[in-house]
């Protein structure tokens, strides 16, 4: 049986409709833990971004990175609509 790596594109925030951060990782639990503890990056630490509100999974890192870049170019309202399409209450998906 072949082994496949999994990659995630994710969106975190500090509150519903708050500041949004989009990232890509090969270990979602570890990466969200890093953001939560303040070592996940300067931007997420500065804005206290800890709530995972959206994610997508990929088997190819190149596709995941392309999707991350695509989402980062989107208008804010498109990102909000995407989040609310699967998470209308902006619940923390890591809980």
C-alpha positions in Angstrom: 0.0 0.0 0.0 1.5 3.4 -1.0 2.2 6.0 1.6 0.7 9.4 1.0 1.6 12.6 2.8 -1.2 15.0 3.6 -1.0 18.8 3.4 -3.5 21.3 4.7 -4.4 24.8 3.7 -6.0 26.5 6.7 -7.5 29.7 7.9 -7.2 30.9 11.5 -8.7 34.0 13.1 -9.0 35.6 16.5 -12.8 36.0 16.5 -15.7 35.7 14.0 -15.1 38.1 11.2 -11.8 39.1 12.7 -8.3 39.1 11.2 -7.7 36.2 8.9 -4.5 34.2 8.3 -4.1 31.6 5.6 -1.3 29.1 5.7 -0.2 25.7 4.5 1.3 22.8 6.5 2.0 19.1 6.5 1.0 18.7 10.2 -2.2 20.7 11.0 -2.3 19.8 14.8 1.4 20.8 15.3 0.9 24.1 13.3 -2.2 25.2 15.1 -0.5 24.3 18.4 2.4 26.6 17.4 0.0 29.4 16.5 -1.8 28.9 19.8 1.4 29.1 21.9 2.5 32.2 20.1 5.4 30.6 18.2 3.5 30.2 14.9 4.7 33.3 13.3 4.9 37.1 14.0 1.6 37.9 12.3 -0.5 35.3 14.1 1.1 36.1 17.4 0.6 39.9 16.9 -3.1 39.5 16.3 -3.6 36.5 18.7 -4.8 34.2 15.9 -5.6 30.8 17.4 -9.1 29.8 16.1 -9.0 27.3 13.2 -12.1 28.1 11.2 -11.4 26.4 7.8 -9.1 23.9 6.2 -8.7 21.8 3.1 -6.6 18.7 2.6 -4.3 17.9 -0.3 -2.0 15.0 -1.4 0.3 17.2 -3.5 2.2 20.0 -1.8 2.4 22.0 -5.0 -1.4 22.0 -5.3 -1.7 23.0 -1.6 0.7 25.9 -2.1 -1.1 27.0 -5.2 -4.4 26.9 -3.3 -2.9 28.9 -0.5 -1.7 31.6 -2.9 -5.1 31.7 -4.6 -6.9 32.2 -1.3 -4.5 34.9 -0.3 -5.4 36.9 -3.5 -9.2 36.6 -2.8 -11.3 39.5 -1.6 -12.0 39.3 2.1 -15.7 38.7 1.6 -15.0 35.7 -0.6 -12.9 34.3 2.2 -15.7 34.9 4.7 -18.2 33.2 2.3 -15.8 30.2 2.0 -15.5 29.9 5.8 -19.2 30.2 6.4 -20.0 27.6 3.7 -18.7 24.9 6.0 -18.5 26.7 9.4 -21.3 29.3 9.6 -20.8 29.8 13.4 -17.0 30.2 13.1 -16.4 27.5 15.6 -12.9 26.4 16.4 -12.4 23.2 14.4 -9.6 22.0 16.6 -11.8 21.7 19.6 
